[in-house]
Amino acid sequence: MRSNHLLKINYSDPDPEKNIAGAFLKREDMRIIHLMKISVVIPAYNEEEKLEDCCEEVIQRKTVGEVLIVEDGCTDSTPKIASRIASENDKVRHIHKEEKLGKGRAIEIGFENTSSDIVCFMDADLSTDLSALERLLEEFEDGADLVIGSRYMKESRCERKAVRSGLSRIYNILASKMLGNSIKDRQCGFKALRKSSFEELNDSIQSNGWFWDTELIYRANQSGMIVREISVDWRPSGESEVNIGSASLEMLRGLIGLKEEQHPRLAKYVRFASVGAVAGVLNSVILFTLTEFLNLHYLASSAIAIETGIIFMFFINNHFTFETTKKGLENVVEGIIRSNLVRSAGIGLYFITLYALTEAGSYYLISNVIALFISSILNFIGEKRFNWKE
């Protein structure tokens, strides 16, 4: 019998004393009796100071059937410690990888090697009180596919530095607004998932770093899975040294990427307009430099600035906006010519709109903004139609 089997017992028999269920609990309802044990995956990178204590505490939990330590690319004694722990306890297995895989890949390897249908993955620092393991199982009994430990629910108890807590809360609010769900804590390192659900989601997850948890939750929601949060008691245990700047940038990029999936056309236009804004600054710099320092006539300077901007936008849009990179000299030259034709039409529309609105009584700066917006839409449609056909 598989270790993750769930036995359903029906208490509806009219004579509960003759029913096995009645003989045990004598209740007239439907419940699920745990015959399973949960698997715990611990991704470990340079955790020599914490790993042994973590494993010792996890192993003692009655609900835990096995512990998988997945360590990768460690530069300290973590591999030796993990190997020794596994040799001393049959419930612990050690998976070693020479190269650094990242959190997502380490968890994936853990899931591939577990024997239970319910798998919890957690950090090695034991920040989360393990009493939450039992409550995880209760949520799975109630039909959950993914259960998330949350430090920010009313019932949670969390001790954390104000700066880290504040940044985390701001991120979760931003993520909820952008992705359309009400998850309070995406980054707590304590989550559990059905193995079958993970297998369904894994191929669609692109991130492998700090954003991995957020994308996992997003993919689960998009797939119609039941996602639940449970309160946890969380205490600091020497929070890991994280480059807040690079981590924040990675997570912001991840949020933008998922938002673009929801609205791909709008996202392309936003990228296109952003490139245009940068090109506008570049145009002004070139115009000023050539006119003021090289003493070129401002019309000649303007012509050079405009053409430089068009070429700049072609190459950046080719790589950044439409992601269908044109290769080869012939294709590049043809693309630049097409961009010039499209942009010429856009410039013409810009001046016509600016003149018409201003003469009709609109303030010229307002007319300018409207004219820029309308011409940028024409440029976007033209470039998309004639240069980067889907």
PyMOL commands that set and color helices and strands:
alter all, ss='L'
color gray80, all
select helices_A, chain A and resi 16-18+20-24+51-59+78-88+103-112+132-141+162-179+195-202+212-222+244-262+264-292+298-321+329-359+364-386
alter helices_A, ss='H'
color red, helices_A
select strands_A, chain A and resi 6-10+30-34+38-44+64-72+92-97+118-122+146-150+157-158+190-194+227-231+233-234
alter strands_A, ss='S'
color yellow, strands_A
deselect
rebuild
show_as cartoon
